[in-house]
Amino acid sequence: LLKTDPAEKAAQMEAVMKEIRGYSGSDNLVLVTHLENIEALTGVAPREGEAVVVAPDGDGLKVLGRVTF
């Protein structure tokens, strides 16, 4: 879960984005996290059992779609 301190939260979000941008594998990168983290990174509030498909887009993430399992 993201920290409540704004500076710590920003550092955590940047660390996640660094991991995403640095991924160079040939397959898709799959990350599993909590609702509040997904909301902070994408602006999307997924339902339970729902995946948010994203792609790096500049300094953030572009939501490509959502999949319900």
HELIX and SHEET records of a PDB file:
HELIX    1   1 PRO A    6  GLY A   22  1                                  17    
HELIX    2   2 LEU A   35  THR A   42  1                                   8    
SHEET    1   A 2 GLU A  50  ASP A  57  0                                        
SHEET    2   A 2 GLY A  60  THR A  68 -1                                        
END                                                                             
